[in-house]
Amino acid sequence: MAGRNPLRWPGAWADWFEMRGVYVPGEDNRVVDPWRDWGWLILAWLASLAVFILLFAYAV
């Protein structure tokens, strides 16, 4: 049951973003890829959105 631990999910998502590549400053000769360039920001936004929704779900 270790695979169902919700505390492992953020780490797994972070590993997935890192496997897709890390932005190298000064590398201007390529197309902007949001998942590669802002993956951590997207992950943080999704996590905060989930917490926001859960906050209101528990308030009812």
N, CA, C and O atoms as a CHARMM CRD file, in Angstrom:
* protein
*
  240
    1    1 MET  N      0.80300  -1.19800   0.00000 PROA 1      0.00000
    2    1 MET  CA     0.00000   0.00000   0.00000 PROA 1      0.00000
    3    1 MET  C      0.84800   1.26600   0.00000 PROA 1      0.00000
    4    1 MET  O      0.30900   2.36500   0.13100 PROA 1      0.00000
    5    2 ALA  N      2.13800   1.13700  -0.14200 PROA 2      0.00000
    6    2 ALA  CA     2.99800   2.32500  -0.13900 PROA 2      0.00000
    7    2 ALA  C      2.74300   3.19700  -1.36200 PROA 2      0.00000
    8    2 ALA  O      3.01200   4.39700  -1.32500 PROA 2      0.00000
    9    3 GLY  N      2.23200   2.61900  -2.44100 PROA 3      0.00000
   10    3 GLY  CA     1.96000   3.39000  -3.64800 PROA 3      0.00000
   11    3 GLY  C      0.76200   4.31900  -3.51500 PROA 3      0.00000
   12    3 GLY  O      0.60400   5.23600  -4.32200 PROA 3      0.00000
   13    4 ARG  N     -0.08000   4.10200  -2.51800 PROA 4      0.00000
   14    4 ARG  CA    -1.27100   4.92600  -2.33900 PROA 4      0.00000
   15    4 ARG  C     -1.07300   6.04600  -1.31700 PROA 4      0.00000
   16    4 ARG  O     -2.03300   6.72500  -0.95200 PROA 4      0.00000
   17    5 ASN  N      0.12300   6.23900  -0.86800 PROA 5      0.00000
   18    5 ASN  CA     0.41400   7.27900   0.10100 PROA 5      0.00000
   19    5 ASN  C      0.33900   8.64300  -0.59000 PROA 5      0.00000
   20    5 ASN  O      1.12600   8.91100  -1.49900 PROA 5      0.00000
   21    6 PRO  N     -0.60300   9.52000  -0.17200 PROA 6      0.00000
   22    6 PRO  CA    -0.74200  10.81100  -0.85600 PROA 6      0.00000
   23    6 PRO  C      0.46300  11.72700  -0.66900 PROA 6      0.00000
   24    6 PRO  O      0.62300  12.67800  -1.43500 PROA 6      0.00000
   25    7 LEU  N      1.30100  11.47700   0.30600 PROA 7      0.00000
   26    7 LEU  CA     2.48300  12.30300   0.49800 PROA 7      0.00000
   27    7 LEU  C      3.55900  12.00700  -0.54000 PROA 7      0.00000
   28    7 LEU  O      4.49600  12.79200  -0.69100 PROA 7      0.00000
   29    8 ARG  N      3.44600  10.89800  -1.25100 PROA 8      0.00000
   30    8 ARG  CA     4.41300  10.55500  -2.29900 PROA 8      0.00000
   31    8 ARG  C      4.06500  11.20600  -3.63100 PROA 8      0.00000
   32    8 ARG  O      4.92400  11.32700  -4.50400 PROA 8      0.00000
   33    9 TRP  N      2.81000  11.62600  -3.79600 PROA 9      0.00000
   34    9 TRP  CA     2.36700  12.18200  -5.07900 PROA 9      0.00000
   35    9 TRP  C      3.12700  13.43700  -5.47000 PROA 9      0.00000
   36    9 TRP  O      3.55600  13.52300  -6.62100 PROA 9      0.00000
   37   10 PRO  N      3.32700  14.42400  -4.58800 PROA 10     0.00000
   38   10 PRO  CA     4.09500  15.60800  -5.01700 PROA 10     0.00000
   39   10 PRO  C      5.51900  15.25700  -5.44800 PROA 10     0.00000
   40   10 PRO  O      6.04400  15.85200  -6.39000 PROA 10     0.00000
   41   11 GLY  N      6.14000  14.30900  -4.77600 PROA 11     0.00000
   42   11 GLY  CA     7.48000  13.88800  -5.16600 PROA 11     0.00000
   43   11 GLY  C      7.49500  13.20800  -6.52800 PROA 11     0.00000
   44   11 GLY  O      8.41500  13.40600  -7.32200 PROA 11     0.00000
   45   12 ALA  N      6.47400  12.40900  -6.78700 PROA 12     0.00000
   46   12 ALA  CA     6.38400  11.73400  -8.08600 PROA 12     0.00000
   47   12 ALA  C      6.16000  12.75400  -9.20200 PROA 12     0.00000
   48   12 ALA  O      6.74200  12.63100 -10.28000 PROA 12     0.00000
   49   13 TRP  N      5.32000  13.76000  -8.94900 PROA 13     0.00000
   50   13 TRP  CA     5.09600  14.79800  -9.95300 PROA 13     0.00000
   51   13 TRP  C      6.36400  15.59600 -10.19200 PROA 13     0.00000
   52   13 TRP  O      6.68600  15.92100 -11.33500 PROA 13     0.00000
   53   14 ALA  N      7.08300  15.91400  -9.13000 PROA 14     0.00000
   54   14 ALA  CA     8.32900  16.66900  -9.27800 PROA 14     0.00000
   55   14 ALA  C      9.34300  15.86500 -10.09100 PROA 14     0.00000
   56   14 ALA  O     10.03800  16.42600 -10.93800 PROA 14     0.00000
   57   15 ASP  N      9.43400  14.56000  -9.84100 PROA 15     0.00000
   58   15 ASP  CA    10.33700  13.71500 -10.61100 PROA 15     0.00000
   59   15 ASP  C      9.93800  13.69300 -12.08100 PROA 15     0.00000
   60   15 ASP  O     10.79700  13.69700 -12.96200 PROA 15     0.00000
   61   16 TRP  N      8.62800  13.67100 -12.34400 PROA 16     0.00000
   62   16 TRP  CA     8.15200  13.64800 -13.72500 PROA 16     0.00000
   63   16 TRP  C      8.56200  14.92800 -14.44000 PROA 16     0.00000
   64   16 TRP  O      9.01100  14.88000 -15.58600 PROA 16     0.00000
   65   17 PHE  N      8.40900  16.09500 -13.76300 PROA 17     0.00000
   66   17 PHE  CA     8.80800  17.35900 -14.36700 PROA 17     0.00000
   67   17 PHE  C     10.31100  17.39500 -14.61800 PROA 17     0.00000
   68   17 PHE  O     10.75300  17.88600 -15.65700 PROA 17     0.00000
   69   18 GLU  N     11.09900  16.88100 -13.68100 PROA 18     0.00000
   70   18 GLU  CA    12.55200  16.89800 -13.84200 PROA 18     0.00000
   71   18 GLU  C     13.00400  15.97400 -14.97400 PROA 18     0.00000
   72   18 GLU  O     13.97700  16.27600 -15.66500 PROA 18     0.00000
   73   19 MET  N     12.31000  14.85800 -15.16600 PROA 19     0.00000
   74   19 MET  CA    12.67700  13.94500 -16.25300 PROA 19     0.00000
   75   19 MET  C     12.40000  14.57700 -17.61500 PROA 19     0.00000
   76   19 MET  O     13.05100  14.22800 -18.60000 PROA 19     0.00000
   77   20 ARG  N     11.45100  15.49200 -17.68100 PROA 20     0.00000
   78   20 ARG  CA    11.13100  16.15500 -18.94600 PROA 20     0.00000
   79   20 ARG  C     12.16400  17.21100 -19.30700 PROA 20     0.00000
   80   20 ARG  O     12.19700  17.67800 -20.44600 PROA 20     0.00000
   81   21 GLY  N     12.99700  17.58900 -18.36500 PROA 21     0.00000
   82   21 GLY  CA    14.05400  18.55000 -18.65900 PROA 21     0.00000
   83   21 GLY  C     14.02600  19.74000 -17.72100 PROA 21     0.00000
   84   21 GLY  O     12.98600  20.08300 -17.16000 PROA 21     0.00000
   85   22 VAL  N     15.16200  20.35600 -17.56200 PROA 22     0.00000
   86   22 VAL  CA    15.30500  21.51900 -16.69300 PROA 22     0.00000
   87   22 VAL  C     15.75300  22.69800 -17.54500 PROA 22     0.00000
   88   22 VAL  O     16.59100  22.54900 -18.43400 PROA 22     0.00000
   89   23 TYR  N     15.20000  23.85400 -17.27300 PROA 23     0.00000
   90   23 TYR  CA    15.53300  25.05600 -18.03300 PROA 23     0.00000
   91   23 TYR  C     16.97900  25.46900 -17.77100 PROA 23     0.00000
   92   23 TYR  O     17.42400  25.50400 -16.62400 PROA 23     0.00000
   93   24 VAL  N     17.69300  25.77600 -18.82300 PROA 24     0.00000
   94   24 VAL  CA    19.06900  26.24100 -18.72800 PROA 24     0.00000
   95   24 VAL  C     19.08100  27.72000 -19.09700 PROA 24     0.00000
   96   24 VAL  O     18.78800  28.06300 -20.24200 PROA 24     0.00000
   97   25 PRO  N     19.41600  28.61800 -18.14500 PROA 25     0.00000
   98   25 PRO  CA    19.42800  30.04700 -18.47500 PROA 25     0.00000
   99   25 PRO  C     20.37800  30.33600 -19.63200 PROA 25     0.00000
  100   25 PRO  O     21.46800  29.76900 -19.71400 PROA 25     0.00000
  101   26 GLY  N     19.95100  31.21800 -20.51700 PROA 26     0.00000
  102   26 GLY  CA    20.76500  31.56800 -21.66100 PROA 26     0.00000
  103   26 GLY  C     20.49700  30.70900 -22.87900 PROA 26     0.00000
  104   26 GLY  O     21.05000  30.96300 -23.94900 PROA 26     0.00000
  105   27 GLU  N     19.67200  29.71200 -22.73700 PROA 27     0.00000
  106   27 GLU  CA    19.33300  28.84600 -23.86800 PROA 27     0.00000
  107   27 GLU  C     18.13600  29.45800 -24.59000 PROA 27     0.00000
  108   27 GLU  O     16.98900  29.09900 -24.32300 PROA 27     0.00000
  109   28 ASP  N     18.41100  30.37700 -25.49700 PROA 28     0.00000
  110   28 ASP  CA    17.35300  31.14500 -26.14400 PROA 28     0.00000
  111   28 ASP  C     17.02400  30.64700 -27.55000 PROA 28     0.00000
  112   28 ASP  O     16.22500  31.27900 -28.24100 PROA 28     0.00000
  113   29 ASN  N     17.59000  29.58000 -27.97900 PROA 29     0.00000
  114   29 ASN  CA    17.39300  29.13500 -29.35000 PROA 29     0.00000
  115   29 ASN  C     16.35100  28.02300 -29.46100 PROA 29     0.00000
  116   29 ASN  O     16.39800  27.21900 -30.39300 PROA 29     0.00000
  117   30 ARG  N     15.43300  27.97600 -28.53500 PROA 30     0.00000
  118   30 ARG  CA    14.40500  26.93600 -28.59400 PROA 30     0.00000
  119   30 ARG  C     13.04100  27.54600 -28.30900 PROA 30     0.00000
  120   30 ARG  O     12.95200  28.67300 -27.82200 PROA 30     0.00000
  121   31 VAL  N     11.98600  26.81500 -28.60800 PROA 31     0.00000
  122   31 VAL  CA    10.62200  27.25500 -28.35800 PROA 31     0.00000
  123   31 VAL  C     10.32300  27.10100 -26.86200 PROA 31     0.00000
  124   31 VAL  O     10.77500  26.14900 -26.22700 PROA 31     0.00000
  125   32 VAL  N      9.56900  28.03500 -26.31500 PROA 32     0.00000
  126   32 VAL  CA     9.19700  27.96800 -24.90300 PROA 32     0.00000
  127   32 VAL  C      8.23900  26.80500 -24.69000 PROA 32     0.00000
  128   32 VAL  O      7.22700  26.69000 -25.38100 PROA 32     0.00000
  129   33 ASP  N      8.55700  25.95500 -23.74300 PROA 33     0.00000
  130   33 ASP  CA     7.71600  24.81600 -23.37700 PROA 33     0.00000
  131   33 ASP  C      7.25600  25.02800 -21.93400 PROA 33     0.00000
  132   33 ASP  O      8.07300  24.94200 -21.01800 PROA 33     0.00000
  133   34 PRO  N      5.96800  25.30300 -21.71100 PROA 34     0.00000
  134   34 PRO  CA     5.51900  25.62600 -20.36300 PROA 34     0.00000
  135   34 PRO  C      5.77400  24.51300 -19.35800 PROA 34     0.00000
  136   34 PRO  O      6.09500  24.79700 -18.20300 PROA 34     0.00000
  137   35 TRP  N      5.64100  23.25400 -19.76500 PROA 35     0.00000
  138   35 TRP  CA     5.86800  22.16100 -18.81000 PROA 35     0.00000
  139   35 TRP  C      7.32800  22.08600 -18.41300 PROA 35     0.00000
  140   35 TRP  O      7.64200  21.70900 -17.28300 PROA 35     0.00000
  141   36 ARG  N      8.21200  22.43200 -19.30700 PROA 36     0.00000
  142   36 ARG  CA     9.63800  22.38000 -18.99000 PROA 36     0.00000
  143   36 ARG  C     10.09200  23.61000 -18.21700 PROA 36     0.00000
  144   36 ARG  O     10.84600  23.49300 -17.25000 PROA 36     0.00000
  145   37 ASP  N      9.63900  24.78500 -18.63500 PROA 37     0.00000
  146   37 ASP  CA    10.11300  26.03100 -18.04600 PROA 37     0.00000
  147   37 ASP  C      9.42900  26.38000 -16.73300 PROA 37     0.00000
  148   37 ASP  O     10.06300  26.91100 -15.82200 PROA 37     0.00000
  149   38 TRP  N      8.13800  26.08400 -16.63200 PROA 38     0.00000
  150   38 TRP  CA     7.38500  26.48500 -15.43400 PROA 38     0.00000
  151   38 TRP  C      6.70700  25.30400 -14.76500 PROA 38     0.00000
  152   38 TRP  O      5.63900  25.46500 -14.17300 PROA 38     0.00000
  153   39 GLY  N      7.29200  24.13600 -14.84200 PROA 39     0.00000
  154   39 GLY  CA     6.69300  22.93500 -14.26700 PROA 39     0.00000
  155   39 GLY  C      6.46500  23.04100 -12.77000 PROA 39     0.00000
  156   39 GLY  O      5.40300  22.66600 -12.27200 PROA 39     0.00000
  157   40 TRP  N      7.45800  23.55100 -12.04800 PROA 40     0.00000
  158   40 TRP  CA     7.31000  23.67700 -10.59100 PROA 40     0.00000
  159   40 TRP  C      6.22000  24.67500 -10.24800 PROA 40     0.00000
  160   40 TRP  O      5.45900  24.45300  -9.30600 PROA 40     0.00000
  161   41 LEU  N      6.12700  25.76500 -10.98800 PROA 41     0.00000
  162   41 LEU  CA     5.09400  26.75900 -10.72800 PROA 41     0.00000
  163   41 LEU  C      3.70500  26.18000 -11.00000 PROA 41     0.00000
  164   41 LEU  O      2.77000  26.42300 -10.23700 PROA 41     0.00000
  165   42 ILE  N      3.57300  25.42500 -12.07100 PROA 42     0.00000
  166   42 ILE  CA     2.29700  24.79200 -12.39600 PROA 42     0.00000
  167   42 ILE  C      1.92300  23.79400 -11.30700 PROA 42     0.00000
  168   42 ILE  O      0.76800  23.74300 -10.88600 PROA 42     0.00000
  169   43 LEU  N      2.88100  23.00800 -10.85100 PROA 43     0.00000
  170   43 LEU  CA     2.62500  22.03400  -9.79200 PROA 43     0.00000
  171   43 LEU  C      2.20500  22.73600  -8.50500 PROA 43     0.00000
  172   43 LEU  O      1.27000  22.28700  -7.84200 PROA 43     0.00000
  173   44 ALA  N      2.86900  23.82100  -8.14000 PROA 44     0.00000
  174   44 ALA  CA     2.50800  24.56600  -6.92400 PROA 44     0.00000
  175   44 ALA  C      1.11700  25.16700  -7.06000 PROA 44     0.00000
  176   44 ALA  O      0.36000  25.17700  -6.08900 PROA 44     0.00000
  177   45 TRP  N      0.76000  25.66900  -8.23900 PROA 45     0.00000
  178   45 TRP  CA    -0.55400  26.25000  -8.45000 PROA 45     0.00000
  179   45 TRP  C     -1.63500  25.17600  -8.33100 PROA 45     0.00000
  180   45 TRP  O     -2.66900  25.41600  -7.70700 PROA 45     0.00000
  181   46 LEU  N     -1.41700  24.00400  -8.91500 PROA 46     0.00000
  182   46 LEU  CA    -2.39800  22.92000  -8.81900 PROA 46     0.00000
  183   46 LEU  C     -2.56900  22.44900  -7.38300 PROA 46     0.00000
  184   46 LEU  O     -3.68900  22.17400  -6.95300 PROA 46     0.00000
  185   47 ALA  N     -1.47200  22.35200  -6.63400 PROA 47     0.00000
  186   47 ALA  CA    -1.54700  21.93900  -5.23300 PROA 47     0.00000
  187   47 ALA  C     -2.30300  22.97100  -4.40200 PROA 47     0.00000
  188   47 ALA  O     -3.12300  22.60500  -3.56000 PROA 47     0.00000
  189   48 SER  N     -2.03800  24.24700  -4.62500 PROA 48     0.00000
  190   48 SER  CA    -2.74700  25.27800  -3.86300 PROA 48     0.00000
  191   48 SER  C     -4.22900  25.31700  -4.23400 PROA 48     0.00000
  192   48 SER  O     -5.06900  25.57400  -3.37300 PROA 48     0.00000
  193   49 LEU  N     -4.55800  25.06800  -5.48500 PROA 49     0.00000
  194   49 LEU  CA    -5.94900  25.00000  -5.89800 PROA 49     0.00000
  195   49 LEU  C     -6.66200  23.83400  -5.21300 PROA 49     0.00000
  196   49 LEU  O     -7.81000  23.96800  -4.78800 PROA 49     0.00000
  197   50 ALA  N     -5.98500  22.69400  -5.10700 PROA 50     0.00000
  198   50 ALA  CA    -6.56400  21.53500  -4.43500 PROA 50     0.00000
  199   50 ALA  C     -6.80400  21.82900  -2.95100 PROA 50     0.00000
  200   50 ALA  O     -7.84400  21.45400  -2.40900 PROA 50     0.00000
  201   51 VAL  N     -5.86200  22.48800  -2.29900 PROA 51     0.00000
  202   51 VAL  CA    -6.03100  22.85600  -0.88700 PROA 51     0.00000
  203   51 VAL  C     -7.19000  23.82800  -0.73800 PROA 51     0.00000
  204   51 VAL  O     -7.97400  23.70300   0.20300 PROA 51     0.00000
  205   52 PHE  N     -7.31800  24.78600  -1.63600 PROA 52     0.00000
  206   52 PHE  CA    -8.40400  25.75200  -1.60500 PROA 52     0.00000
  207   52 PHE  C     -9.75800  25.05400  -1.72400 PROA 52     0.00000
  208   52 PHE  O    -10.68900  25.37800  -0.98700 PROA 52     0.00000
  209   53 ILE  N     -9.87100  24.11100  -2.63800 PROA 53     0.00000
  210   53 ILE  CA   -11.12600  23.36600  -2.81900 PROA 53     0.00000
  211   53 ILE  C    -11.42600  22.52400  -1.59000 PROA 53     0.00000
  212   53 ILE  O    -12.56900  22.47800  -1.13600 PROA 53     0.00000
  213   54 LEU  N    -10.41700  21.86200  -1.04900 PROA 54     0.00000
  214   54 LEU  CA   -10.62900  21.04800   0.15300 PROA 54     0.00000
  215   54 LEU  C    -11.02200  21.90200   1.34800 PROA 54     0.00000
  216   54 LEU  O    -11.81600  21.46800   2.18300 PROA 54     0.00000
  217   55 LEU  N    -10.48200  23.10300   1.44000 PROA 55     0.00000
  218   55 LEU  CA   -10.84200  24.01000   2.52700 PROA 55     0.00000
  219   55 LEU  C    -12.34200  24.28500   2.51200 PROA 55     0.00000
  220   55 LEU  O    -12.99100  24.22500   3.55600 PROA 55     0.00000
  221   56 PHE  N    -12.89400  24.58400   1.34900 PROA 56     0.00000
  222   56 PHE  CA   -14.31600  24.85200   1.26100 PROA 56     0.00000
  223   56 PHE  C    -15.15400  23.57800   1.39800 PROA 56     0.00000
  224   56 PHE  O    -16.29100  23.63600   1.86700 PROA 56     0.00000
  225   57 ALA  N    -14.61100  22.44300   1.00000 PROA 57     0.00000
  226   57 ALA  CA   -15.34400  21.17900   1.16400 PROA 57     0.00000
  227   57 ALA  C    -15.48700  20.83700   2.64400 PROA 57     0.00000
  228   57 ALA  O    -16.52800  20.33600   3.06700 PROA 57     0.00000
  229   58 TYR  N    -14.45700  21.10400   3.42200 PROA 58     0.00000
  230   58 TYR  CA   -14.53200  20.81700   4.85700 PROA 58     0.00000
  231   58 TYR  C    -15.33500  21.87200   5.61800 PROA 58     0.00000
  232   58 TYR  O    -15.81400  21.60300   6.71900 PROA 58     0.00000
  233   59 ALA  N    -15.48800  23.05700   5.05100 PROA 59     0.00000
  234   59 ALA  CA   -16.23300  24.12000   5.72900 PROA 59     0.00000
  235   59 ALA  C    -17.73600  23.89200   5.70100 PROA 59     0.00000
  236   59 ALA  O    -18.46900  24.48500   6.49200 PROA 59     0.00000
  237   60 VAL  N    -18.19600  23.04500   4.80300 PROA 60     0.00000
  238   60 VAL  CA   -19.64900  22.80900   4.68500 PROA 60     0.00000
  239   60 VAL  C    -20.14500  21.90800   5.76300 PROA 60     0.00000
  240   60 VAL  O    -21.33700  21.60500   5.81500 PROA 60     0.00000
